[in-house]
Amino acid sequence: MKPKRKFSSRQFMIKTATVGILLNMLLTPGVPAMAEAVKTPAKTESSSTDTKTTQTAPAKAVKIPSIESLGLNLKSAVLLEPTTGQVLMSLNADEPLPPASMTKMMTEYLVADAVKNGKFSWEDKVVVKENAAKQIGSRIFLAIGDEHTVEELYIAMAVGSANDATVALAEYVSGSEQDFVKLMNETAQKMGMKTAYFINTTGLDRADMPEKYQPESDRETVMSAMDAAILAKYIVTDHPDFTRFTTIQSYKFRERDKEPMININWMLEANKDIANFKAYAYPGLDGLKTGHTSKAGNNFTGTAVRDEMRLISVVMGANSEAHRFTETKKVLDFGFNNFEIKQVIAPKSVVSGYETVPVQKGKSKEVPVVTDAGVTFIVPKGTVNPAIKTTVQINDPATVVAPIAASTKLGKVTYSYKADGMSEVQQKTVNLIATEEAEKAGWFKLLLRAIGEFFSDLFTGIKNLF
């Protein structure tokens, strides 16, 4: 049998003296002044991070077909879900190309933004100037001095793609078309558009602009399919009432006009009863903008909603008006037939293994935490239990000190998901927040806690001596 280890005289004296000091503190007035002297030192380690994958047997889901199987005959194309920003399909999507009248989407966005922010109203009158009156191509034949409301000109731009109405609006917003173009380019940068560069508000080639109003630079307007999709995403999310204009099938601009302008978006769902367009009408399609020049070919940014999921498609470089719509149908069908939006994490969820976070100086030593928001991903149709990777990061313990208010951020959790057949990893980070208030403990409770921790350490040390 191993003999018991004995204390040295020095060790015994140190332990005895320490216990005596603590007992004396408990029995002596003025203890508050000593409470902080015996507290447990704050931890200084960095915030903790843990990663794990929640894997459950997924139900049988659709197999995502290849892009090649669609047989697209285009220069570029992209399909995007706007609430998550997830790209579902991409074909040369980052190649800068002439967008033609899809340029007007930026003009539409900025004019709608100015109205939304109270800079002016839809009923304000706009006086037409020379630059607008001299525009060629699609137009409503405005003359210098004509007066029309912002809304009338906006409809002419959105429905009839009128270049003169577009320039008139830009000049009303910024004083001149080129000053408005500066705003367009600045906004494109803020939106994260990587290739977009505008020289005018209409999408016309530089040579087709009125000579007096051409920019000094010989550059042309370009925008990739991806940038067009990003711009469309901002339109549908920041201005969800966009359909008030884009779904207008025809519009008589002036009483004296013999014929109304016809919306050149053949795919509008409402066209299902129009003889000339019903072959192209697409269920749920309610926008957005066509574009055509000899250099650009035929372009179309379309958006449709089905089963509470909206998708944005962009096709560029189609060889005819009809072809841009038949190709758009292929792209949108690819999205609606193969994908769905699924909430994979509900708001106020508890993260396994991180139900609570330690708190210093609190009445309780820990506080419960939950996620502050839900997480939604795009998944292949039929997916029930997607494999989600979870990475948790808790705040530095030294900063988690009572009192702590309810809803205080105490960490964050990142959820990641990659579906079979999709190239990109979807990822979203949400906060971990306190579900209740963590009150600060009184000095006496803190003292008792410190003493308890001291004796726990002391007895552990004594045990280890034997």
KEDOPA-541573 format. One record per residue (C-alpha): x, y, z; residue in one letter. Coordinates in steps of 0.02 Angstrom, whole numbers, plus 50000, padded with zeros to 5 digits. Example, Ala and Ser with C-alpha at 12.3 -4.5 7.8 and 13.67 -1.06 7.14 Angstrom:
// residues 2
506154977550390a
506844994750357s
// end
This chain:
// residues 466
500005000050000m
500675017149948k
501055027950103p
500065044250122k
500995060050076r
501185072550221k
501105091650214f
502725100850238s
502705113250382s
502775127850259r
501295121550155q
500255118550311f
500605136150376m
500115144250210i
498475134750197k
498045138250380t
498425156850365a
497365158550209t
495855150250291v
496075161550442g
496055177250333i
494435172050247l
493575167750412l
494115184350484n
493375193450332m
491685185050360l
491645190750543l
492345208250521t
491335224250481p
491775233250318g
491785217450215v
491145226450059p
492835234650038a
493625217350033m
492385208649917a
493255213249757e
494915208049830a
494425189949837v
493395188249677k
493905175649546t
494995184249415p
494105187049247a
494575174949111k
495575182448970t
495455168948839e
494765173148666s
492965169748616s
492625151348586s
492185144148416t
491475127148377d
490965119348213t
489855104348186k
488755097148050t
486965092348083t
486665077647966q
485035068347955t
484515056347819a
483795067547682p
482195062747595a
482265059447410k
482415075947318a
482455080447135v
484095078747044k
484645095746979i
484885094746790p
486425102346708s
486385119446626i
486925111046464e
485315100946464s
484325117146441l
485065120046269g
485185138846292l
485675148946138n
486225165046222l
487765175446257k
487415174846443s
486065170746570a
485785170046757v
484415164746877l
484325172147052l
483195170747204e
483105188347277p
482755185447462t
484285174447487t
485305181347341g
485635163347290q
486175160747109v
485295145247042l
485995145546866m
487405154846780s
487995155446600l
489395167946564n
488485178446693a
489945190146733d
490335195146554e
490015213846527p
488845216246377l
487795230446306p
486155229646403p
485155241146288a
483535246846373s
483815235846525m
484855251146575t
483195259446614k
482995248146766m
484265259146857m
483315274746806t
481705266546866e
482505261947032y
483205279347066l
481615288647018v
480555277047127a
481825279447268d
481705298347255a
479805297447268v
479915285247414k
481115296847505n
479995312047480g
481085321647357k
479555323947247f
477885315447214s
477135305447071w
475995320347037e
477395333047012d
477455340946840k
479005338946733v
479425351446596v
480245343246446v
481945350146391k
482945349146231e
483935333246269n
482355323246302a
481465330146150a
482915325146035k
482985306846087q
482775293545952i
482235275345956g
480785270346068s
479925286546117r
478275295446144i
478775310846041f
478945323546180l
479205341746129a
480175355346219i
479035363446347g
477825348846362d
477225345746540e
476825328546609h
476775321046783t
478175310346851v
476985295546850e
476475297846668e
478295298446613l
478735283646724y
477375272946645i
477995277946472a
479735272346524m
479205256146608a
477875250746483v
478435258146317g
480305259646354s
480205277746298a
481925285746287n
481275303546290d
480235300346447a
481745292346531t
482885307246497v
481535319546553a
481415310546721l
483305309946742a
483445328646710e
482055332046834y
482945322146969v
484725328446943s
484645343746831g
485535335346686s
485645317946614e
487525316846645q
487325321646828d
486015308046842f
487225295846758v
488485299446896k
487145294447022l
486815278546922m
488635273346926n
488815277447110e
487265267247150t
487895252647046a
489465252147154q
488445252647315k
487375238347252m
488905227647219g
488745227747030m
490495223346971k
490455226746783t
489085239746759a
489555256346682y
488275268846618f
488515283046494i
486675287646483n
484995283546559t
484245274546409t
485475261346351g
485695269346179l
487395268246097d
488415284146116r
488255288045930a
486355287545943d
486275300646080m
485955318946032p
487695325045985e
487625340046101k
487295328746250y
488525314746217q
489805311746356p
491625316346320e
492225298646349s
492025286546204d
491535272246321r
489885263246301e
488615256846427t
488935238946484v
488165227546614m
488335209046645s
486855197346667a
487355195546849m
487345214446874d
485645215646791a
484995202246911a
485725211747060i
484885227747002l
483235218646979a
483425211447155k
483525228947226y
481995234247128i
480885220047188v
481485220947369t
481615239847394d
480095244247288h
478895229447299p
477535239947219d
478495239647053f
477115228846979t
475965243946983r
476895249446827f
477675233946751t
476025224446734t
475145238046635i
474735229846469q
474355245746372s
474335264246410y
473665279346315k
474905292946354f
473895307546281r
472065308846241e
472505313946064r
473585298546034d
472735287145908k
473395271145985e
473985266546160p
475745260646190m
475855241846211i
476925233546343n
478295224446248i
478485211646385n
477565197546297w
477755185846447m
476585195046566l
475385182546642e
473945194046596a
474355191146413n
473665173446423k
472045180046348d
472865190746213i
472935181646046a
474625188545991n
475485185146157f
474625170346240k
475945158246174a
477245167746277y
476225172046434a
477045164346587y
476145160246750p
476635172446888g
477705183846777l
477465202246821d
479015211346756g
480295217746721l
481225225346571k
481665221346392t
483115228346291g
483655228446109h
484965236746001t
485915230245851s
487475228145959k
486595220646109a
485415209046021g
483845204946119n
483915205346309n
482635202746445f
482615203746634t
481085194346692g
480365190646862t
478985178746913a
478245172147074v
477545154847103r
477155145347263d
477725160647363e
479455160247283m
480025174447168r
481405171647042l
482365183946933i
483035178446764s
484145187846643v
484495182746464v
485655192546350m
486075190946166g
484535181646104a
484365181845914n
482565188245906s
481185196346009e
480265179846025a
481855170146065h
482255180646219r
480565175446291f
480665157046247t
482415156346324e
481775165246479t
480445151846497k
481805138446498k
482765147746633v
481265150946744l
480615133246723d
482315126946778f
482105136646940g
480295133146980f
480385114646933n
481925110747035n
482045122247186f
481055128447334e
481335140047481i
481445131247649k
481665138347822q
483015127247896v
483155136348063i
481675144448150a
481845161248239p
482245160048425k
483035142848404s
484145134748536v
485835128948473v
486275111648538s
487755112648657g
487555131548673y
485935132848770e
486745144948893t
488235156748903v
489265159149064p
489015175949149v
490225184349269q
489575193149427k
487775187849393g
486475181449514k
486505166249402s
488135159649331k
487385158149156e
486045165349044v
485015155948912p
485275161048730v
484355158548565v
484565164148385t
483865181348346d
483225176648172a
482755162048064g
483785155047920v
483085151447747t
484005142447608f
483585137047431i
483515118047423v
483125105247288p
481265101547284k
480795087447401g
482225090147523t
481615087347702v
483175086547810n
484605096147730p
486345093547803a
486755110047888i
488485114547951k
488455125048109t
489875136148171t
489635144648340v
490665158848411q
490375164948589i
490935182148646n
492525183948749d
492025178348927p
492865193848999a
491535204548912t
490025194448971v
489785203049139v
488145206249230a
487055216049222p
486545210349047i
484925215848966a
483775203648878a
484145202348690s
485975207048714t
487095199148581k
488215186248665l
488865177048512g
488445171948336k
488095156248238v
488435153348054t
487415140547957y
488095133647793s
487295122547662y
487795115647493k
486545105747392a
487005092447267d
487005100047094g
487335117747156m
489065125247146s
488895138347282e
488845136147470v
487405145547549q
487835153747712q
486975164847839k
487545171448008t
486335175948147v
486625182148324n
486465172648486l
485515183648607i
485055182648791a
483255177148817t
483125185848986e
483975198749093e
485515193249191a
485505203449351e
487095207649445k
487345198249608a
487575207549773g
489295209049853w
488905195949987f
488385182949859k
489935186749756l
490995184749913l
490225168049959l
490435162149779r
492275167249783a
492535158449948i
491685142849882g
492765142949728e
494305145749837f
493925130949950f
493525120249798s
495235124349730d
496015122149902l
495295104849931f
495755099849755t
497525105149793g
497535095649959i
496845080149872k
498235081049745n
499525081149883l
499085063149930f
// end
